[in-house]
Amino acid sequence: MDTANFNAQLNTGRKGPSKEYLHHKKIWGDQKDFGYKDFIPMFKGEKFDANQWIDLFKEAGAKYVIPVADHHDGFAMYKSNTTRWNAYDMGGPKRDVLGELFTAGRSKGMIMGASSHFAFNWSFYNKKDHFDTTDPEYADLYSSKGKDLKEPVSEEFKARWWDRTKDLIDNYQPDILWFDFYLDIPDYADQRPKLAAYYYNKGIEWGKEVVLQDKNFSHEAFPEGTVIYDLERGKLPGIRKLPWQTDTSIGKNSWSHVTNWKSKTANEIVDDLVDIVSKNGNLLLNVGPKADGTIPEDQKEILLQIGGWLKTNGEAIYDTKYWKTFGEGPTEVKKGHHSEGNNEGLSSKDIRFTTKGNKLYAIVLDWPEDGKVNITTLAKNAEYAKDLNISNIEVLGSSEKIEWTQNDQGLLVNMPKVKPTDFAYVIALSF
């Protein structure tokens, strides 16, 4: 679970000033005098408790945690040796947020990663004469890029990016190193092999397995099989035999905390998790904490609901493998980055498969109104069911004896009279 992006950016509209621009000018003053840098002392994180965060993520069923180390804004959430703009040296927090999370997470058996979004810092800020972003005194925060939108990434900035990334690797030894888009553009072509070689060799030196993850957002940045392929707010329509990951947020409309935050439901997130795992993927789920370092109650509740579902049904998720086919059902899943908004909700006709040991799990993504599930993929003599000799069927979370029949139309399962969970129901078949 991606723990946080504390930071936000204000943009001006193309057809005149945006409401955010006008609000800023009214409340804080002219952007030439009061810019992003001036908000930093207000960001205090005074209620941040790394142990509380990790405990919550464990309750939610997470196995790995990837805090944001550097976002596009250029403010490091750790004790940095390469930039003055960091949470340890500069007000507000004056704390090593990343370090505290790593210490808490590792003490509780979590795999700990770090995400870097800093490559895009080169082009992140709007460079206008009436903004402080063009002031050379703050080029180490806003980047030294000029007003030309097509200006290529400078050698000076790439050197800064490398020093910063190397510092993060050396001092925190992350189990996972996750990169956002922009590292994939041609400007960084000379940095990518150096990064992969350095990080993977460091893993050997540390005596542990490490994993590099990258968006490959617009370009094929790394050779297939050398990194974990990551899709932002998107999934795949079928099985990918190499591991992959979806990164998305609890928030439908934001990654960081905003006043108009709109959450997905736990049901929607669990359905995504099941669909992703059935296709050999992992889910990296973002939460949006407040500036005081607390995670909002509504997001906590969603995480706990997900964790409750996993306590009952986790055997169909953890340490499983994809099966011969990912599933069946009428609902098409769109492919690619930022495609999640185009997907329809999954129904009781949509079923996903995972497998482990002598079990096959058929996960039904909604409760059937008539209490019956017909799995056509498992019909007698069907392509994928020819060698299956079912000895027992149960529904996870239910103690009721399950009645079932198998014929040429499918495997018909009578579901329990009482729903074992609130969403996504797991039929476990033993052989």
Beta strands, then each sheet from edge to edge (+ up, - down):
strand 1: 64-65
strand 2: 68-70
strand 3: 111-116
strand 4: 176-179
strand 5: 211-214
strand 6: 228-232
strand 7: 244-249
strand 8: 281-286
strand 9: 327-328
strand 10: 351-356
strand 11: 359-364
strand 12: 372-375
strand 13: 392-395
strand 14: 404-407
strand 15: 410-414
strand 16: 425-430
sheet 1: 1+ 3+ 2+
sheet 2: 1+ 3+ 4+ 5+ 6+ 7+ 8+
sheet 3: 9+ 10- 11+ 16- 13+
sheet 4: 12+ 15- 14+
end
